[in-house]
Every structure is written in structure tokens, then in C-alpha cells.
Amino acid sequence: MKILVTGGAGFIASHVVDRYLALGHEVVAVDNLATGSRAQVNPRARFVNVDVRSPRLGECFAEERPDVVNHHAAQAAVRRSVADPQFDALVNVVGTVNLLECCRRFGVRRVIFASSGGAVYGDADVLPTPETYPARPASPYGITKLTVEHYLACWQMLYQISWIALRYANVYGPRQNPLGEAGVIAIFSHRLLKGEPPIVNGDGEQTRDYVYVGDVVEANACALERQEVNGPVNVGTGTETSVNGLLKELSRWVDHPVKAVHGPAKAGEQLRSVVDPSRAKTLLGWSPQVTLEEGLRRTVDYFSKEVKR
């Protein structure tokens, strides 16, 4: 089938493009290259440089006529969403509505959406947090992700477009941007390898559920295969790790560990976040395969080569 992947030049979606191609599908990667890199797009995929907010997106759909849309394009930084919620909403909500209208107009059968487990739930009382837990986003970014899920449910009722929202935990691995605000493992790895002190926000006892990008890609493959599965599905490990614990584990894989510097806590940042992946196992047959230890080793190895370039 033909699959259009938005954000296809980005960290997670470029890996998804690779996997869909390996499965024998025809893939169109759409990206405005604001944060993605053209070099990360598999040469076997067709690349279209267009913003999801643009009227030109309709031209792309008219030409390509995809069967399925995998939607990863987003403003993905929590802190930027707090600082500029209008921009966050324009990209994540208005851009997605533009995309969904293209899906309606050109007969797309299914949408696979990259949502957020941590940001949608907020500071939950139940950990690991299941999909049935009331969504209480603590940031504009989380609000936009939840809003898109409601739009998807509406489009299913109105236009019979099936959908699944993969609520990612904290995804890490090769190709993640080490110079941005998000992606603590990429940022820490890069700084440690360069001999620069990693900066820990607050006391470092805040926890996250870290899931390796290769496992996330397999969840996207399962979501494509199991098209009867609709609604939100958590994609995580069910295990929480503190920032301090993460830094200690990362330091094992570098030659000269560097002592961290603590900065102030950031507005909108959750204290604890870990998702329950049981539904993914039941409905998609998916469960994480890469341990944190192995994932960190692969990630540090990747950034070690990047730093030496």
C-alpha cells in the first residue's frame, strides 16, 4: 500500500519510513525541514517539502493518493509550547485539521497518530498509567495532542476513517537531535562525549519511561497491520527511571564521565511519568524488546560516531 508519513525527515518518523519500506510498502515522506533533516530520509522514499499547515498539502495528496497516513509532524517541545502556545496550537491542531481534511477529500482509510503518553496524562495518580486514566495535560503541548485525538475520533464518526493514537513514552535513540530542548538522552550523550557537563533540571529525581526508537517503530508497523484497532494505545516500557539514574547509567558508556550541573526546574515539566503498555500487547501484539541498558549502549555508540565526524 502507499503510506504518507508526515515529519518523515525527523527523528522517529525517518525510522518509521525505513521500516515501512522494508515491509514492501510505497512511502511518501512529507516534511518542512524545520527540525528534520533531508539526509535522514531513505532514498527509496519519495520526499515532499511541505508544511502540514500549507494549502499545498492538498496538492501532494491529489498527486500521491495515499491509502494510509502516519502523522508525526509536530511542534514537539513542551517548553516551547509553554512559551508560545499559539504557535504550538497552529502546528499541532490547525496543521492536523488541514491534514485530516486532505484525508477526507482523497479517501485515506486509516490514520496512525504519534501522540504522547506523558503529556496527555499529566501528573497521574496511577502509575504505570493506563489509557483509561482521565487525561489531565499539564502543558499546551499535551492539550494539543489530546485535542487531535478528539478530532480523529470525530473524523471516524463522520467519515469512517479508522485511527490509532500511539501514546509514546519518552522515545530515544539514533537520529535524535542532541542540540534541541527535548530528548534528554540525546542531549546528555552528546555533552558527555564532548566532555561537557550535562545540565539537570531541578533535583533530577523526576522520572520518565524511556522507550527505544526501534521498539516504537515496531509499534507503528503493528498499527499498520492491525487496522481494526482504534483509539489510544500506550507505547512504553512500564518502567520509570529518574534523570539522576539515567545519567548514572549513561556514564557507564563513556570513557570520561563528567559531573552534572543542576539548574532550576522547568515550568510544565511533570514529576513522574510512566505508561502501562498492556493494551498494546493485547491489541497489537506489541511489547518492548530493547532494554534500557542495551538502548543506551546503541545510542551512545551512534553519537560517539557523530561527535568524531
C-alpha positions as CSV (number, residue, x, y, z in Angstrom):
1,M,0.0,0.0,0.0
2,K,1.0,3.6,-0.2
3,I,1.7,5.4,3.1
4,L,2.3,9.1,3.6
5,V,4.4,9.8,6.6
6,T,4.4,13.4,7.9
7,G,7.5,14.6,9.7
8,G,9.3,12.0,7.6
9,A,12.7,13.7,7.9
10,G,12.5,13.7,11.7
11,F,13.9,11.5,14.4
12,I,11.2,8.9,14.9
13,A,9.4,9.2,11.6
14,S,12.5,8.7,9.5
15,H,12.9,5.3,11.2
16,V,9.3,4.6,10.5
17,V,9.8,5.3,6.8
18,D,12.7,2.8,6.8
19,R,10.5,0.1,8.4
20,Y,7.6,0.6,6.0
21,L,9.9,0.4,3.0
22,A,11.4,-2.7,4.4
23,L,7.9,-4.2,4.7
24,G,7.5,-3.6,0.9
25,H,5.2,-0.5,1.0
26,E,5.4,2.6,-1.1
27,V,6.3,5.6,1.1
28,V,5.9,9.3,0.7
29,A,7.8,11.4,3.3
30,V,6.4,14.8,4.0
31,D,8.4,17.4,6.0
32,N,9.0,21.2,6.0
33,L,12.6,20.5,7.3
34,A,12.1,23.0,10.2
35,T,13.6,20.4,12.6
36,G,14.1,17.4,10.3
37,S,17.0,16.6,8.0
38,R,16.7,15.7,4.4
39,A,19.7,13.4,4.8
40,Q,17.7,11.2,7.2
41,V,15.1,10.4,4.5
42,N,15.6,7.0,2.9
43,P,16.4,7.5,-0.8
44,R,13.8,4.9,-1.7
45,A,11.0,7.1,-0.4
46,R,9.5,10.0,-2.3
47,F,10.2,13.2,-0.4
48,V,7.9,16.3,-0.5
49,N,8.9,19.5,1.2
50,V,5.7,20.9,2.5
51,D,4.3,22.2,5.8
52,V,1.2,20.4,7.2
53,R,-0.4,23.8,7.6
54,S,0.0,24.7,3.9
55,P,-2.7,24.6,1.2
56,R,0.0,22.8,-0.9
57,L,-0.6,19.7,1.2
58,G,-3.7,19.1,-0.8
59,E,-1.7,19.1,-4.0
60,C,0.6,16.4,-2.5
61,F,-2.5,14.3,-1.6
62,A,-4.0,14.8,-5.0
63,E,-0.8,13.5,-6.7
64,E,0.1,10.7,-4.3
65,R,-3.4,9.4,-3.2
66,P,-2.1,7.5,-0.1
67,D,-4.0,4.7,1.5
68,V,-2.7,5.4,5.0
69,V,-1.3,8.4,6.7
70,N,1.2,8.2,9.5
71,H,1.2,11.5,11.3
72,H,4.4,12.5,13.1
73,A,4.8,16.2,12.1
74,A,4.5,18.3,15.2
75,Q,5.8,21.1,17.4
76,A,7.2,18.6,19.9
77,A,8.9,20.7,22.6
78,V,7.0,21.1,25.9
79,R,8.9,24.2,26.9
80,R,8.2,25.9,23.6
81,S,4.5,25.1,24.0
82,V,4.5,26.9,27.3
83,A,6.4,29.9,25.9
84,D,4.4,30.1,22.7
85,P,1.1,28.2,23.0
86,Q,-0.3,29.9,19.9
87,F,2.4,28.5,17.6
88,D,2.1,25.1,19.3
89,A,-1.7,25.1,18.5
90,L,-1.2,26.3,14.9
91,V,1.2,23.5,14.1
92,N,-0.3,20.6,16.2
93,V,-4.1,21.4,15.9
94,V,-4.6,23.6,12.9
95,G,-2.0,21.7,10.9
96,T,-3.6,18.4,11.8
97,V,-7.1,19.6,10.8
98,N,-5.7,20.6,7.4
99,L,-4.2,17.1,7.2
100,L,-7.4,15.4,8.2
101,E,-9.4,17.4,5.6
102,C,-6.9,16.1,3.0
103,C,-7.5,12.6,4.3
104,R,-11.3,13.1,3.9
105,R,-11.1,14.6,0.4
106,F,-8.7,12.0,-1.0
107,G,-10.1,8.8,0.5
108,V,-7.5,7.9,3.1
109,R,-8.6,4.8,5.0
110,R,-6.5,5.0,8.2
111,V,-4.5,7.5,10.3
112,I,-1.7,6.4,12.6
113,F,-1.0,9.3,15.0
114,A,2.0,9.9,17.1
115,S,0.5,11.1,20.4
116,S,2.1,11.5,23.9
117,G,1.7,9.3,26.9
118,G,3.3,11.5,29.4
119,A,2.0,14.9,28.1
120,V,-1.6,13.7,27.7
121,Y,-2.0,12.2,31.2
122,G,-0.1,14.9,33.1
123,D,0.9,14.1,36.7
124,A,-1.1,10.9,37.2
125,D,-2.0,9.3,40.5
126,V,-1.9,5.8,38.9
127,L,1.5,4.6,37.7
128,P,2.1,3.0,35.3
129,T,-0.8,4.9,33.7
130,P,-3.4,3.1,31.6
131,E,-5.3,4.6,28.7
132,T,-8.4,4.6,30.8
133,Y,-6.9,7.1,33.2
134,P,-8.5,10.6,32.9
135,A,-6.4,12.9,30.7
136,R,-5.2,16.0,32.5
137,P,-2.5,17.6,30.4
138,A,-0.1,19.9,32.3
139,S,1.2,21.7,29.2
140,P,-0.2,23.3,26.0
141,Y,1.7,20.6,24.1
142,G,-0.3,17.9,25.9
143,I,-3.5,19.7,25.3
144,T,-2.9,19.8,21.5
145,K,-2.1,16.0,21.4
146,L,-5.3,15.2,23.3
147,T,-7.3,17.6,21.1
148,V,-6.0,15.9,17.9
149,E,-7.2,12.5,19.4
150,H,-10.7,14.0,19.7
151,Y,-10.6,15.2,16.1
152,L,-9.5,11.8,14.9
153,A,-12.5,10.2,16.8
154,C,-14.8,12.8,15.2
155,W,-13.5,12.1,11.7
156,Q,-14.0,8.4,12.3
157,M,-17.7,9.0,13.1
158,L,-18.2,11.5,10.3
159,Y,-16.1,9.9,7.5
160,Q,-15.3,6.4,8.6
161,I,-11.6,7.0,8.7
162,S,-10.1,4.5,11.2
163,W,-7.4,5.8,13.6
164,I,-5.0,4.8,16.3
165,A,-3.1,7.2,18.6
166,L,0.2,5.7,19.8
167,R,0.8,7.4,23.1
168,Y,4.5,7.4,23.2
169,A,6.5,7.4,26.4
170,N,10.0,9.2,26.2
171,V,11.4,8.0,22.9
172,Y,15.2,7.9,22.5
173,G,17.8,6.5,20.1
174,P,19.9,7.3,17.0
175,R,19.0,10.4,14.9
176,Q,17.5,12.3,17.8
177,N,18.6,15.9,17.9
178,P,21.2,16.4,20.7
179,L,21.1,20.2,20.4
180,G,17.3,20.8,21.0
181,E,15.3,21.3,24.2
182,A,13.7,17.8,24.1
183,G,15.4,14.4,24.2
184,V,17.4,14.2,27.4
185,I,19.3,11.0,26.4
186,A,20.5,12.5,23.2
187,I,21.4,15.8,24.9
188,F,23.2,14.0,27.8
189,S,25.0,11.6,25.4
190,H,26.3,14.4,23.2
191,R,27.5,16.5,26.1
192,L,29.2,13.6,27.9
193,L,31.0,12.5,24.8
194,K,32.3,16.1,24.3
195,G,33.4,16.4,27.9
196,E,30.8,19.0,28.7
197,P,28.7,18.8,31.9
198,P,25.1,17.7,31.4
199,I,22.6,20.1,32.9
200,V,19.9,18.5,35.1
201,N,16.7,20.5,35.7
202,G,15.7,20.6,39.3
203,D,16.9,17.8,41.7
204,G,16.9,15.1,39.0
205,E,14.5,12.9,40.8
206,Q,11.8,13.4,38.2
207,T,11.1,10.1,36.4
208,R,10.3,9.1,32.8
209,D,9.5,5.9,30.9
210,Y,12.3,5.6,28.3
211,V,11.4,3.5,25.2
212,Y,13.9,2.8,22.4
213,V,13.1,4.1,18.9
214,G,13.4,0.7,17.3
215,D,10.6,-0.6,19.6
216,V,8.5,2.4,18.7
217,V,8.9,1.7,15.0
218,E,7.7,-1.8,15.6
219,A,4.6,-0.4,17.2
220,N,4.0,1.7,14.1
221,A,4.3,-1.5,12.0
222,C,1.8,-3.3,14.2
223,A,-0.6,-0.4,14.0
224,L,-0.4,-0.6,10.2
225,E,-1.1,-4.4,10.2
226,R,-3.9,-4.3,12.8
227,Q,-6.1,-1.8,11.1
228,E,-9.1,-2.9,13.2
229,V,-7.5,-1.5,16.3
230,N,-8.8,2.1,17.0
231,G,-8.3,4.6,19.8
232,P,-5.4,5.4,22.1
233,V,-2.7,2.8,22.8
234,N,0.3,3.4,25.1
235,V,3.8,2.7,23.7
236,G,6.3,2.4,26.6
237,T,8.1,0.0,28.9
238,G,6.1,0.4,32.1
239,T,9.3,1.1,34.0
240,E,10.2,4.6,35.3
241,T,13.8,5.9,35.6
242,S,14.9,9.1,37.3
243,V,17.0,11.6,35.5
244,N,19.8,11.0,38.0
245,G,19.6,7.2,37.5
246,L,19.6,7.7,33.7
247,L,22.7,9.9,33.9
248,K,24.5,7.3,36.1
249,E,23.6,4.6,33.5
250,L,24.7,6.7,30.6
251,S,28.1,7.4,32.3
252,R,28.9,3.7,32.0
253,W,29.2,4.0,28.3
254,V,31.6,7.0,28.0
255,D,35.3,7.0,28.6
256,H,35.4,10.0,30.9
257,P,32.2,10.7,32.8
258,V,31.5,14.3,33.6
259,K,29.8,15.6,36.7
260,A,26.3,17.1,36.1
261,V,25.3,20.7,36.8
262,H,21.9,21.3,38.3
263,G,19.7,24.1,37.0
264,P,16.2,25.3,38.0
265,A,13.2,23.1,37.4
266,K,11.3,23.9,34.2
267,A,7.7,25.1,34.0
268,G,5.2,22.5,32.7
269,E,7.6,19.6,33.5
270,Q,6.0,16.6,35.1
271,L,7.4,15.0,38.2
272,R,6.7,11.4,37.3
273,S,5.6,9.7,34.1
274,V,5.4,6.0,33.2
275,V,2.8,4.4,30.9
276,D,1.1,1.0,31.1
277,P,1.8,-0.9,27.8
278,S,-0.6,-3.8,28.5
279,R,-3.2,-2.7,25.9
280,A,-0.5,-2.6,23.2
281,K,0.4,-6.2,23.9
282,T,-3.3,-7.3,23.9
283,L,-4.5,-5.5,20.9
284,L,-1.3,-5.1,18.7
285,G,0.8,-8.0,19.9
286,W,3.5,-5.4,20.7
287,S,5.8,-5.3,23.7
288,P,9.2,-3.6,24.1
289,Q,12.2,-5.7,23.2
290,V,15.2,-3.5,23.9
291,T,16.3,-3.0,27.5
292,L,17.4,0.5,28.7
293,E,20.9,-0.8,29.1
294,E,21.1,-2.0,25.5
295,G,19.3,1.0,24.1
296,L,21.7,3.4,25.8
297,R,24.7,1.5,24.6
298,R,23.4,1.7,21.0
299,T,22.6,5.4,21.4
300,V,26.0,6.4,22.8
301,D,27.7,4.4,20.1
302,Y,25.7,6.4,17.5
303,F,26.5,9.7,19.0
304,S,30.1,8.7,19.5
305,K,30.5,8.3,15.8
306,E,28.6,11.6,15.2
307,V,30.9,13.6,17.5
308,K,34.0,12.2,15.8
309,R,32.8,13.4,12.4
